[in-house]
Amino acid sequence: MAHVLHLLLLWLLVRSSEPQGYVGNGLGLGANIEKILPSVTHRANGSQSFYGIMFDAGSTGTRIHIYNFIQKGSNRLPVLDNEMFQSVKPGLSAYADMPEKAGDSVRQLLEVAKSSVPHVEWKQTPVMLKATAGLRMLPPAKAHALLQEVQDVFDDSPFYVPAESVSIMNGTSEGVLAWVTVNFLTGQLYPNTKRSVGILDLGGGSTQITFLPKKTSERFPADYTARFSMFDTTYKLYTHSYSGNGIKAAQLAAIGALGSKDPEGKVFQSSCLPKNYKGKISFGGLIYKVSGKPGGSTGYKSCYREMLKVVKGVIQEPDDMEDSWIYAFSYYFDHAVEAGLVDEDRGGAVRVRDFKQRAKEVCSKVSMYNPDYPFLCMDLTYITCLLRSGYGFEEKTVLELTKKLHNVEASWALGATLGYFEHFSIV
């Protein structure tokens, strides 16, 4: 029964995002859904509903994605109706020494699922959690304790819990699955498409770059490539995840805070902050005290030199992505919104030089610029450094910044759901 449900949900996902005129190689279930799932919810108009739940356990927060699929009549194509999304802070890694609190945060989000998924669907709605850099950076024993706590919460829930439903996802998979999500939602995963979308993802603990090279991928190092087959097509991607180069981890590393002994007893100074500023950064369950440099330099150039310490010699420059269609999300989007570069609801296209110019503006009047965002000079400068001195993008390179595509969160979660249902492996 569970295997049939998995196939059905994959069918719904594929058909809901098909470009006009695409003929899928699906299962032909339209007239037989009632026989396969006799307990599905019937709406007043005769349509039928199906659900899937994916947890994203990131370094700075835990998010739940609840996908709702609709079959509108036995002879009509099913559609991806919507996604319910909620998040809580901090991330699971903040509870490394008190895993029971991690379980409480997951229970809180499961209540959202209970209110979003009809009761009759609970037992056949799969629930899964994948953790990213926050747990990858923890000692294995502590990470395992957190995952076991989540597993116990899942086992006590009324939802369907597949085998290996709780796991830590490696950085390569994170980048690939984000690429799958964006290309799926933009209709680029199907045969004979002429253009695919490259992605840049910037989390708190790690950052990923993934794209389909125009030239042969064999010329790249093995740890910068991934291969998988999906929808009768084999993809060979350039992809790499840089652990420790997420925006929070990198900024702390740049000022000597990350990995320091007894961080709570020190104050770490940064040229990216106003000279008289005193504040805190929370990351990985620790609180770091930070301040400006009362007797030192401040501003964009000084801040850039700090950020360059964790970028130069670490981030590799891809030479086959300059003219790609590039989507950037997560902290790229969040900080562009804070800086007024894009609208929070609509997103938009920006050039690399837009980040640079706004970083210079903010850093030049760092003590006056929006007091709600005291780290904005640091944030924008790191992003500029990553794009220019890391990936080597030209200032004219265009990035499409977005949070959602067709009302679905632009993250790896949908790609992970597809990967689970499709049972493809990334090598």
C-alpha positions in Angstrom: 0.0 0.0 0.0 2.8 2.4 0.9 4.6 1.6 -2.3 1.5 2.4 -4.4 1.0 5.6 -2.5 4.6 6.7 -3.2 4.1 6.0 -7.0 0.9 8.0 -6.9 2.3 11.0 -5.2 5.2 11.1 -7.7 2.7 10.9 -10.5 0.8 13.9 -9.0 4.0 15.9 -8.6 5.2 15.2 -12.2 1.9 15.9 -13.9 1.2 19.1 -11.8 4.3 20.8 -13.2 4.3 19.5 -16.8 4.8 22.1 -19.5 1.9 22.5 -21.9 2.0 19.6 -24.4 4.3 17.4 -22.5 3.2 13.7 -22.5 4.4 12.0 -19.4 5.4 8.3 -19.0 3.3 8.0 -15.9 1.1 5.4 -14.5 -2.3 6.2 -16.0 -4.0 6.2 -12.6 -6.6 8.9 -13.4 -9.6 6.5 -13.4 -8.3 4.1 -10.8 -7.3 6.4 -7.9 -10.5 5.5 -6.0 -9.6 1.8 -6.2 -6.0 2.3 -5.0 -6.8 4.8 -2.2 -10.4 4.2 -1.1 -10.0 6.4 2.0 -9.0 9.6 0.1 -10.8 12.8 1.1 -13.7 13.7 -1.3 -14.5 17.4 -1.7 -17.8 18.8 -2.6 -16.9 19.1 -6.2 -15.8 15.5 -6.4 -12.0 16.2 -6.3 -9.7 14.1 -4.2 -6.8 15.2 -2.0 -3.3 13.7 -1.2 -0.5 15.0 1.0 3.2 14.7 1.7 5.3 16.2 4.6 9.0 17.2 4.5 11.0 18.7 7.4 14.0 20.9 6.6 16.3 20.9 9.7 18.6 23.8 8.9 21.4 25.4 11.0 19.3 28.4 11.9 15.8 27.0 12.0 13.5 24.0 11.3 10.9 24.3 8.5 8.0 22.1 7.6 6.7 21.8 4.0 3.3 20.2 3.6 2.4 19.5 0.0 -1.2 19.2 -1.1 -2.1 17.4 -4.4 -5.5 17.4 -6.0 -7.1 15.0 -8.5 -10.0 17.0 -10.0 -12.2 14.2 -11.4 -11.1 10.8 -12.7 -10.5 12.0 -16.2 -8.6 15.2 -15.4 -4.9 15.7 -14.7 -4.0 16.0 -11.0 -2.3 19.2 -9.9 0.0 20.4 -7.1 -2.5 22.5 -5.4 -0.4 24.3 -2.8 2.3 24.1 -0.1 1.8 24.9 3.5 5.1 26.2 5.0 6.0 27.1 8.6 9.3 27.5 10.5 10.6 27.7 14.1 13.9 29.0 15.4 16.5 28.1 16.5 17.6 25.0 14.5 17.9 21.6 16.0 21.7 22.0 16.5 21.0 24.6 19.2 19.6 21.8 21.3 22.7 19.6 21.1 22.8 19.3 24.9 19.1 19.0 25.4 17.6 16.9 22.6 14.2 16.7 24.2 13.7 20.4 23.3 14.5 19.5 19.7 11.7 17.1 19.9 9.4 19.8 21.2 10.1 22.0 18.2 9.3 19.2 15.8 6.0 18.4 17.7 5.1 22.1 17.4 5.4 21.9 13.6 3.6 18.6 13.5 0.6 20.4 15.0 0.6 22.5 11.9 0.5 19.4 9.8 -2.4 18.0 11.8 -4.4 21.2 11.1 -3.4 21.2 7.4 -3.9 17.5 6.6 -7.4 16.1 7.0 -7.7 13.5 9.7 -8.7 10.8 7.3 -5.4 11.2 5.4 -3.0 11.1 8.4 -2.2 7.4 8.2 -1.2 7.5 4.6 0.6 10.8 4.5 4.4 10.2 4.7 6.5 12.4 7.0 10.3 12.9 6.6 13.1 15.0 8.0 16.5 15.8 6.5 19.1 17.8 8.5 21.7 20.0 6.8 24.9 21.8 7.9 23.8 22.5 11.5 23.9 18.8 12.4 26.7 17.9 10.0 28.9 20.2 12.1 28.0 18.6 15.4 29.9 15.7 17.0 28.3 12.4 15.7 27.0 11.3 19.1 25.1 14.6 19.7 23.7 14.6 16.1 22.5 11.0 16.6 20.8 11.9 19.8 18.9 14.7 18.1 17.9 12.5 15.2 16.7 9.8 17.6 14.6 12.3 19.4 13.0 13.3 16.1 12.5 9.7 15.2 10.6 9.0 18.5 8.4 12.0 17.8 7.6 10.8 14.3 6.9 7.3 15.6 4.4 8.7 18.1 2.7 10.8 15.4 -0.4 9.7 13.5 1.4 10.1 10.1 3.0 7.4 7.9 6.7 7.1 8.8 8.8 5.5 6.0 12.1 3.7 6.6 15.0 6.1 7.1 12.6 8.9 7.4 15.0 10.9 9.6 18.6 11.5 8.4 21.4 13.9 7.8 21.7 15.0 4.2 25.2 15.5 2.7 26.1 18.8 1.1 26.2 17.4 -2.4 22.6 16.1 -2.1 21.5 19.5 -0.7 22.8 21.3 -3.8 21.5 18.7 -6.3 18.0 18.6 -4.7 17.7 22.4 -4.7 18.6 22.3 -8.4 15.9 19.6 -8.9 13.3 21.8 -7.2 14.0 24.9 -9.2 14.3 23.1 -12.5 11.1 21.1 -11.8 9.1 24.2 -10.9 10.4 26.0 -14.0 9.6 23.1 -16.3 13.3 22.4 -17.1 13.6 18.7 -16.0 11.9 17.3 -19.1 13.4 15.8 -22.3 14.4 18.2 -25.0 14.5 21.4 -22.8 17.0 23.8 -24.3 18.0 25.5 -21.0 18.4 24.5 -17.4 18.6 26.7 -14.3 21.7 27.0 -12.2 21.3 27.6 -8.5 23.1 29.4 -5.6 21.9 28.5 -2.1 23.3 30.3 0.9 22.4 28.9 4.3 23.7 29.6 7.8 26.3 26.9 7.9 27.0 26.0 4.3 26.6 27.3 0.8 26.0 25.4 -2.5 26.4 25.9 -6.2 24.9 23.6 -8.8 24.4 23.8 -12.5 24.4 21.7 -15.7 27.7 22.3 -17.5 27.6 23.1 -21.2 30.9 21.3 -21.6 31.8 17.8 -20.4 31.7 17.4 -16.7 34.6 14.9 -16.8 37.0 17.9 -16.7 35.9 18.8 -13.1 37.2 17.1 -10.0 35.1 14.1 -8.8 34.0 15.9 -5.7 32.6 18.7 -7.8 30.3 16.5 -9.9 27.1 14.5 -9.3 25.1 12.2 -11.6 21.6 10.9 -11.3 18.7 9.8 -13.5 15.2 11.2 -13.3 12.2 11.2 -15.6 14.1 9.1 -18.2 17.0 11.6 -18.4 20.5 11.3 -16.9 22.0 14.5 -15.5 25.7 15.2 -14.9 25.9 18.3 -12.7 28.6 20.5 -11.4 27.8 20.8 -7.7 29.7 21.6 -4.5 28.8 22.4 -1.0 31.1 24.5 1.1 30.7 23.6 4.7 31.6 26.5 7.0 30.9 29.1 4.2 27.3 29.6 5.1 26.8 33.2 6.0 26.7 32.8 9.7 29.6 30.4 10.0 31.8 32.3 7.6 31.3 35.6 9.3 32.1 34.2 12.7 35.2 32.5 11.2 36.3 35.7 9.6 36.5 37.5 13.0 38.1 34.5 14.7 35.0 33.5 16.7 34.0 30.2 15.1 35.8 27.3 16.8 37.4 29.4 19.5 37.7 28.1 23.1 35.3 29.7 25.6 33.6 32.0 23.1 31.2 33.3 25.7 34.0 34.8 27.6 35.3 36.9 24.7 34.2 39.8 22.6 35.1 39.5 18.9 35.6 42.7 17.0 34.7 43.4 13.4 35.4 46.2 10.9 31.9 45.5 9.5 30.2 46.9 12.5 29.9 50.5 13.9 32.8 51.4 16.1 30.6 51.8 19.2 28.4 48.8 18.5 28.0 45.9 20.9 25.8 42.9 20.2 25.5 39.1 19.9 25.4 36.4 17.2 23.7 33.1 18.0 24.8 30.1 16.0 25.0 26.4 16.6 23.7 26.7 20.1 26.4 29.2 21.2 26.2 32.9 21.7 29.1 35.1 20.5 29.6 38.6 21.7 30.7 41.0 18.9 31.5 44.6 18.7 33.0 47.2 16.4 36.6 48.3 16.5 36.8 51.5 18.6 40.3 52.3 17.5 40.4 50.6 14.1 39.1 51.2 10.6 35.6 50.5 9.5 33.7 50.5 6.2 33.4 48.4 3.0 37.1 47.9 2.2 38.1 46.8 5.8 35.0 44.6 6.0 35.8 43.0 2.6 39.3 42.1 3.8 37.8 40.3 6.8 35.4 38.3 4.6 38.1 37.5 2.1 39.9 35.4 4.8 37.2 32.6 4.5 36.6 32.9 0.8 40.1 33.1 -0.9 41.6 29.8 -1.6 38.4 28.0 -0.4 35.7 28.8 -2.9 36.5 27.5 -6.4 35.7 29.5 -9.5 33.5 27.6 -12.0 34.3 28.5 -15.6 31.1 27.4 -17.3 28.3 29.3 -15.5 28.6 32.9 -16.5 25.9 32.9 -19.1 23.6 30.5 -17.3 20.1 31.3 -16.0 20.9 31.6 -12.3 18.5 31.5 -9.4 19.7 32.5 -5.9 17.8 32.0 -2.7 17.8 31.6 1.1 20.1 34.3 2.6 20.9 35.8 -0.8 17.2 36.7 -1.0 16.7 37.6 2.6 19.5 40.1 2.7 18.6 41.6 -0.7 15.1 42.3 0.8 16.7 43.9 3.9 18.8 46.1 1.6 15.9 47.1 -0.5 17.2 45.5 -3.7 14.1 43.3 -4.3 10.6 43.2 -3.1 9.9 40.6 -0.5 6.7 39.3 -2.2 7.9 39.4 -5.8 11.6 38.9 -5.6 13.4 40.1 -8.8 16.6 40.2 -10.8 19.7 41.9 -9.6 23.3 42.1 -10.9 26.3 41.2 -8.8 27.3 44.9 -8.9 24.0 45.8 -7.2 25.1 43.8 -4.1 28.5 45.6 -4.3 27.1 49.1 -4.6 24.6 48.6 -1.8 27.2 47.1 0.4 29.4 50.2 -0.1 26.5 52.5 0.7 25.5 50.6 3.9 29.1 50.3 5.1 29.9 54.0 4.5 27.2 55.0 6.9 27.0 51.9 9.0 26.1 53.7 12.2 23.1 55.4 10.5 21.7 52.7 8.2 18.6 50.9 9.4 19.2 50.1 13.1 16.9 47.0 12.7 19.7 45.4 10.6 23.0 46.1 12.4 24.8 43.3 10.5 23.7 44.4 7.0 27.1 45.8 6.1 28.7 42.5 7.1 25.9 40.5 5.3 26.1 42.3 2.0 29.9 42.5 2.0 30.2 38.7 2.5 27.7 38.0 -0.3 29.7 40.4 -2.6 33.0 38.7 -1.6 31.5 35.2 -2.2 30.2 36.1 -5.7 33.1 38.2 -6.9 36.3 36.8 -5.2 34.9 33.3 -4.7 32.8 32.2 -7.7 34.4 34.9 -9.9 31.2 36.2 -11.3 31.4 39.4 -13.3 29.7 42.5 -12.0 27.1 42.3 -14.8 26.1 38.7 -14.0 22.3 38.6 -13.3 20.9 36.6 -10.4 17.2 35.9 -10.1 16.4 36.2 -6.4 13.3 34.4 -5.2 11.8 32.8 -2.2 8.9 31.1 -4.0 8.2 29.7 -7.4 4.5 29.2 -8.2 3.8 29.6 -4.5 6.2 26.8 -3.6 9.3 27.5 -1.4 12.5 27.5 -3.5 14.5 25.0 -1.4 15.7 21.5 -1.7 12.6 20.1 0.1 10.5 19.5 -3.0 13.5 18.0 -4.7 14.0 15.7 -1.7 10.4 14.6 -1.9 10.8 13.9 -5.6 13.9 12.0 -4.9 12.2 9.9 -2.3 9.3 9.0 -4.5 11.4 8.5 -7.6 14.0 6.4 -5.7 16.9 7.9 -7.6 20.5 8.0 -6.1 23.0 10.7 -6.5 26.5 9.5 -7.3 
